[in-house]
Amino acid sequence: MNEKSYEHSVKKIVLAAGLSKRYGSENKLSALINGKSIINYTIDNLLKTFSYNDIIVVLGHDYENIINLINNSKISFIKNKIYKNGIGSSISTGMQKIDLNTIGVMIIPGDMPFIEKEDLIKIQNKFFELDCKKVICPKYNNIPGNPVLLPKSHFNILKKLNGDNGAKPFIKDKDITFVETNYGTFFDVDTVESLNKANQYK
């Protein structure tokens, strides 16, 4: 199987269900960077790189507003009814949408607006290069970031996640391969201060 035939077997799960506790009373995903919402930066960067068929957006808090902001009926949405349980519950909810042909899942936080096409491709190509058997994690200035791409061997872990932890505690160091990436894989918008920084950066 070549890379082209692998392509649509890697699903991209966008985490957009959280409560934005550190940000404040508003939903950070609807906050604007130079007039454009954070969630739309994230989705648009994915659509520049991958097919809409491969994108799954997990919703929860403020879900109607987020759907309206994205405004793309071609993308697959799923609502996490227990989103208050945390990020783990959103990952396991997203896993409900994958099919038997899926060989890898890329987990993308919705609040990372500056992830570049070049890095998304680099992460996926490294996954293919290693026969779709390794967890691929980006690294900027020696700091691990997101999105992380996980192989089929880790799907059972992802499906069982709940609470406020992701898959990291269950991944062995020997199963991870790091790739050097740009600033966007490190930067997220968690606070009003980081939003101000984002507006200066962009």
QUIBELQUI-V180609 format. One line per field, one symbol per residue. phi: phi as a letter, one per 40 degrees, with the letter a starting at -180 (. if undefined). psi: psi as a letter, one per 20 degrees, with the letter a starting at -180 (. if undefined). burial: b if it has 9 or more other C-alpha atoms within 8 Angstrom, else e. Layout:
BEGIN
phi->???
psi->???
burial->???
END
This chain:
BEGIN
phi->.cccccdccbcbcccbbccfdcchcccccccbbfgbcdccdcccccccbbccccbbbcbadgccccdcccfaccccbacccbdcchcdcccccdccccbcccbabccbccbbcbccddcdccccccccdcfgbbcbbcabfgbcbbcbbbcdcbcccccccagcbccdcbbcdccbbcbcbcdccbcbbbbccccccccccc
psi->prhhhhgjjoqoopokirilghhbhrohhiqpoljpqghhggghhghihrqhhjpppprepkhgggghggloihqpqppoikhiiahghhghghiiiqrhipiqppoopiknijpqgghggggghhgghkkkiqpppqppljpqbqqppqrhijhhghhiqrajqbigijpqhiippqpparhhihprnhrhghgghghhg.
burial->eeeeebebbbbbbbbbbbebeebbeebbbbbebeebbbbbbbbebbbebeeeebbbbbbbebbeebbebbeeeebbebbbeebebbbbbbbbbbbeeeeeebbbbbbbbbbbbbbbbebbbbbbbbbbeeebbbbbbbbbeeebbbbbbbbbeebebbbebbbbbbbeeeeeeeebebbebbbbbbebbbbbebbeebbeee
END
